[in-house]
């Protein structure tokens, strides 16, 4: 269960950022500091984002799910960022000029390639619910974010 892996110290409410690179530095930096990711993690995020964009539009609600290959990861973890203002990400599967303005970022550290797709699929299933996404962006505390994930995951 994703919600069981969430840690308050990896949830960023009202995250002050201007670019997706800022998101990578702040959220990725904390994953490194807490031992989830290797020192190469932020560069790995940037390299992967350039090749495989992670922005997703869900009925006009944009999120991003950045992650890296397992070589940049020490152990599995998930960081959630609720941004103070939208940040431009290139759209997953889109043309080079296709972008989304994300207010929510779910950053993954996955240390096992065989579970990577399962986790990503579960998150994508969860984010298809625009009401859930709206509640997440309105969350005021880290505990509330975890509770929202728990409630959503129990409905799947």
N, C-alpha and C positions, 0 to 999 in steps of 0.2 A: 504494500500500500504506500502510495506516494506521501500521503499526509503523515504517516508514521515516521518518515525520514526527515520531515521539515524541522528545522531548528530556528528558534526565534532570532538567533544571532546571524542568520543568513536571510532574514526578511528585511527588506528596505522599504519603509513607508515614506512617501514624499521625497523620493531620491532626487537630489539636485544634480541634473546633468544637462548637457547641451547636444551631445553627439553620441552615436552608438559606441564610439571609442571610449568616451567617458564612462558609459555603462560598463564596458569591459574592464576598464581600469578599477572602478570602484567595487563592482560585484565580484569580478574575477580576482581582484586583489585580496578581497576578504576570504574567498575560497582558498587562495594560496596561504594566507596568514593562518587559517584554521587547519591547514594540513590536508585539505581535500584535493588540492591540485598542486602540480609541480610549478616551479618558477617559469616554465615555458608556457603555462596555460594561457596567459593573455595574448601572447604572440600566436598561439595555436587558435584562439578564438578569431583573431583578425584574419589569419590565413584561411581558415575555413569559411568565414563570412564572405570573403572576397570570391571564393570559388562556389560555395553553396549558401546563398542568402537564407536567412531564417525568419524573415518577416511574414506574418500571416494575417490576412484580412478575414474576419468572421462577421459577415453581414454589417460591414462598416465599422467594426471594432477591431483595431489592430493590436497584435501582440508580436513578440519575437521570442524564439526559443533557441538561443545560441548554445553551442556545445562544441567539443573538440574530439579528435580521435583519442582513444584510451591512453596513448603514450604520454599525454599531458596530465594524467589523472593518477592520484594516489589511492583515493577511495570514493565511493559513491556519495553524492550529495546534491542538493538542489537549492539554489538561491532564487528568491522571488523579489523582483523590484517593481514597485509601484512608483512610476515616475511623476515628478512634479509638473512636467509638461511633456507633450509628445516629442519623440525623437525619431528621426528618419532611419528606417532600415530598408534594404532592398527586399523585394518580395520573393518568397520561396517559389521556385518554378517559373518566375516571370522573366520578362526581358530585362536587359541591363537598366533601362530607364524606369522600370516599374518599382515603385516604392510604397511603403505604408508608414503611417505616423503612429508608432507604438507608444502606449501609455503603460503597458504591462510587459515585463520581461521575466521569463522563466529560464534560468541558466542552469544547465545540467553538467554535472561531473559524473560520468559513467565509467567504471573501471572494468566492466565485463562486456565485451562486444556482443555476446549472445543475448544479454538483457537490454541492450541499448535500444533496439527497435521496439521491444515490448513497452518500455517506459515511455518512449516517444509517442507510440500509438495511444497509450492510455491518456497521456496529456492532451493529445489532439482530440481524443474523444471528449474529454472534460471541457475543453475550450470551445466546443461547438455550441455550448449553452451561453448565449449572449447575456442572459440574466445573471449567471454565475460570474461572468467577466465583469459586469457592472458592479456587482457586490464586492468583488475583489478590489477594484479600483477605489471604492468608497471605504474600504476597511481602515479603521483608525489605530488598530494595534496588531502586533505580530500574532498574538493568540487568536485574534479574530480571523486572520488569514488562514492559519492552520485549521481552525474550526470549519471554515468555508470549504477547504479542500476535503476535510473528513466527511462533511455532509454530502458533498458532491460525489465523492468516490463511493459512498455507500449506496448511491442511486444507480450506479452502473452495473 
